[in-house]
Amino acid sequence: MTIETTILDFQLSNTFEQYESHMNAAEQQSMFKEMGVKTFYIGKSLDDPQRVTVIFQGPENVLYDIFMNPETKPIVEASGHIYAGTKITRWIS
């Protein structure tokens, strides 16, 4: 199995603290665990507190497929993540 590192860079509709607590909630962590995904880093920009970078690692295509699926958009946006303008970079080793 190829492990992919996915980096998302995006704007928030809420505060960084609200986003971070949503991502670290037991329900979210349980969902990530089921998918085989780990969250390595959640950070906010020094220049813009509404801009966030998140680094995930998991099976190839898993996060990308979830993010690109229109049906999961409301789930993603429930965290405060603004879909439009999100930059996604994907890395494998």
PASEBA-1860 file (N, C-alpha, C; in nm, 3 decimals):
! residues 93
1> MTIETTIL> 0.085/-0.119/0.000/0.000/0.000/0.000/0.089/0.125/0.000 ~ 0.056/0.219/-0.088/0.129/0.345/-0.094/0.067/0.443/0.005 ~ 0.153/0.507/0.084/0.108/0.608/0.179/0.123/0.744/0.114 ~ 0.014/0.822/0.122/0.014/0.955/0.064/0.009/1.059/0.176 ~ 0.088/1.164/0.160/0.081/1.279/0.250/0.006/1.387/0.173 ~ -0.102/1.436/0.232/-0.187/1.536/0.169/-0.180/1.664/0.250 ~ -0.149/1.775/0.182/-0.141/1.904/0.250/-0.251/1.993/0.195 ~ -0.335/2.042/0.287/-0.444/2.133/0.250/-0.411/2.272/0.304
9> DFQLSNTF> -0.433/2.373/0.224/-0.411/2.513/0.262/-0.541/2.585/0.227 ~ -0.608/2.643/0.327/-0.741/2.698/0.303/-0.778/2.806/0.404 ~ -0.890/2.872/0.378/-0.944/2.976/0.465/-1.052/2.916/0.556 ~ -1.073/2.981/0.670/-1.176/2.939/0.766/-1.292/3.037/0.770 ~ -1.410/2.984/0.799/-1.528/3.068/0.822/-1.549/3.091/0.972 ~ -1.472/3.021/1.054/-1.480/3.035/1.199/-1.339/3.064/1.253 ~ -1.317/3.048/1.382/-1.184/3.072/1.437/-1.098/2.946/1.427 ~ -0.968/2.967/1.433/-0.875/2.853/1.431/-0.905/2.758/1.546
17> EQYESHMN> -0.932/2.814/1.663/-0.959/2.731/1.782/-1.083/2.645/1.762 ~ -1.187/2.701/1.700/-1.308/2.623/1.673/-1.278/2.510/1.573 ~ -1.202/2.544/1.470/-1.166/2.443/1.369/-1.084/2.331/1.432 ~ -0.984/2.369/1.509/-0.896/2.271/1.572/-0.973/2.179/1.666 ~ -1.064/2.235/1.745/-1.139/2.150/1.838/-1.233/2.056/1.761 ~ -1.287/2.101/1.647/-1.369/2.014/1.562/-1.286/1.898/1.510 ~ -1.166/1.929/1.460/-1.080/1.826/1.403/-1.031/1.725/1.507 ~ -1.011/1.772/1.631/-0.960/1.685/1.737/-1.070/1.614/1.816
25> AAEQQSMF> -1.196/1.642/1.781/-1.308/1.578/1.851/-1.305/1.427/1.828 ~ -1.353/1.354/1.927/-1.351/1.207/1.923/-1.418/1.152/1.797 ~ -1.529/1.212/1.757/-1.604/1.165/1.639/-1.520/1.176/1.512 ~ -1.453/1.291/1.496/-1.366/1.312/1.379/-1.249/1.214/1.381 ~ -1.185/1.203/1.496/-1.068/1.116/1.509/-1.105/0.971/1.481 ~ -1.223/0.931/1.525/-1.272/0.796/1.500/-1.292/0.773/1.350 ~ -1.349/0.871/1.282/-1.370/0.861/1.137/-1.235/0.850/1.065 ~ -1.138/0.935/1.104/-1.006/0.929/1.042/-0.941/0.793/1.065
33> KEMGVKTF> -0.955/0.741/1.187/-0.894/0.612/1.220/-0.952/0.501/1.131 ~ -1.084/0.502/1.112/-1.149/0.402/1.025/-1.095/0.408/0.883 ~ -1.061/0.530/0.836/-1.010/0.547/0.700/-0.860/0.521/0.693 ~ -0.796/0.502/0.807/-0.651/0.481/0.809/-0.573/0.610/0.793 ~ -0.635/0.722/0.831/-0.575/0.854/0.813/-0.527/0.912/0.946 ~ -0.410/0.973/0.942/-0.356/1.041/1.060/-0.344/1.190/1.029 ~ -0.374/1.273/1.128/-0.355/1.417/1.115/-0.221/1.449/1.181 ~ -0.126/1.496/1.102/0.007/1.523/1.154/0.024/1.665/1.205
41> YIGKSLDD> -0.047/1.758/1.142/-0.024/1.898/1.175/-0.146/1.981/1.141 ~ -0.184/2.069/1.232/-0.287/2.169/1.207/-0.228/2.301/1.254 ~ -0.210/2.396/1.163/-0.149/2.523/1.201/-0.214/2.640/1.131 ~ -0.207/2.757/1.196/-0.262/2.878/1.134/-0.148/2.969/1.090 ~ -0.176/3.047/0.989/-0.078/3.140/0.934/-0.049/3.252/1.033 ~ 0.077/3.292/1.042/0.114/3.406/1.126/0.057/3.536/1.069 ~ 0.043/3.542/0.937/-0.004/3.663/0.871/-0.156/3.674/0.864 ~ -0.225/3.559/0.864/-0.370/3.557/0.848/-0.429/3.446/0.935
49> PQRVTVIF> -0.486/3.480/1.052/-0.538/3.378/1.144/-0.656/3.298/1.087 ~ -0.712/3.342/0.974/-0.821/3.267/0.909/-0.767/3.167/0.806 ~ -0.635/3.161/0.789/-0.573/3.069/0.692/-0.507/2.955/0.768 ~ -0.537/2.833/0.723/-0.492/2.712/0.793/-0.423/2.617/0.697 ~ -0.324/2.545/0.749/-0.263/2.433/0.677/-0.281/2.309/0.763 ~ -0.325/2.202/0.698/-0.339/2.073/0.765/-0.262/1.969/0.685 ~ -0.186/1.886/0.756/-0.110/1.779/0.690/-0.166/1.645/0.740 ~ -0.214/1.566/0.645/-0.269/1.434/0.671/-0.178/1.328/0.608
57> QGPENVLY> -0.185/1.208/0.660/-0.117/1.095/0.596/-0.210/0.975/0.601 ~ -0.220/0.904/0.489/-0.307/0.787/0.481/-0.289/0.717/0.349 ~ -0.374/0.616/0.323/-0.365/0.541/0.197/-0.383/0.636/0.077 ~ -0.312/0.607/-0.030/-0.316/0.690/-0.149/-0.460/0.713/-0.196 ~ -0.490/0.837/-0.231/-0.620/0.883/-0.284/-0.733/0.895/-0.183 ~ -0.722/0.841/-0.063/-0.833/0.841/0.031/-0.880/0.983/0.063 ~ -0.790/1.068/0.109/-0.831/1.205/0.143/-0.870/1.285/0.020 ~ -0.797/1.269/-0.087/-0.826/1.342/-0.210/-0.966/1.308/-0.260
65> DIFMNPET> -0.999/1.178/-0.261/-1.130/1.134/-0.308/-1.242/1.190/-0.221 ~ -1.221/1.192/-0.090/-1.321/1.249/0.001/-1.338/1.397/-0.028 ~ -1.227/1.465/-0.042/-1.233/1.609/-0.062/-1.297/1.646/-0.196 ~ -1.275/1.566/-0.299/-1.327/1.596/-0.433/-1.472/1.551/-0.451 ~ -1.526/1.475/-0.359/-1.663/1.424/-0.370/-1.761/1.533/-0.324 ~ -1.852/1.578/-0.413/-1.946/1.685/-0.376/-2.034/1.647/-0.257 ~ -2.060/1.518/-0.237/-2.145/1.475/-0.126/-2.080/1.499/0.010 ~ -1.948/1.507/0.015/-1.881/1.528/0.144/-1.855/1.676/0.173
73> KPIVEASG> -1.888/1.762/0.077/-1.864/1.906/0.095/-1.928/1.960/0.224 ~ -2.057/1.929/0.253/-2.116/1.980/0.378/-2.044/1.932/0.504 ~ -1.990/1.811/0.500/-1.916/1.755/0.615/-1.786/1.833/0.633 ~ -1.716/1.857/0.522/-1.591/1.933/0.527/-1.619/2.074/0.578 ~ -1.722/2.138/0.525/-1.752/2.277/0.561/-1.805/2.291/0.703 ~ -1.859/2.184/0.761/-1.908/2.189/0.899/-1.796/2.223/0.997 ~ -1.672/2.195/0.958/-1.557/2.222/1.044/-1.517/2.369/1.043 ~ -1.571/2.445/0.945/-1.529/2.584/0.926/-1.440/2.600/0.803
81> HIYAGTKI> -1.405/2.488/0.741/-1.321/2.486/0.621/-1.398/2.547/0.504 ~ -1.343/2.652/0.443/-1.405/2.710/0.324/-1.350/2.636/0.202 ~ -1.441/2.566/0.134/-1.408/2.480/0.021/-1.340/2.555/-0.093 ~ -1.400/2.667/-0.132/-1.350/2.744/-0.246/-1.209/2.796/-0.215 ~ -1.120/2.779/-0.312/-0.985/2.831/-0.298/-0.889/2.740/-0.224 ~ -0.935/2.623/-0.182/-0.845/2.530/-0.111/-0.736/2.482/-0.205 ~ -0.612/2.485/-0.157/-0.499/2.431/-0.233/-0.468/2.293/-0.176 ~ -0.461/2.194/-0.264/-0.429/2.057/-0.222/-0.299/2.016/-0.289
89> TRWIS> -0.202/1.971/-0.210/-0.083/1.910/-0.269/-0.071/1.770/-0.211 ~ -0.026/1.677/-0.296/-0.020/1.535/-0.258/0.121/1.484/-0.283 ~ 0.170/1.405/-0.189/0.309/1.358/-0.190/0.312/1.209/-0.156 ~ 0.398/1.133/-0.226/0.419/0.993/-0.189/0.568/0.966/-0.178 ~ 0.602/0.865/-0.099/0.745/0.828/-0.085/0.760/0.679/-0.110
END
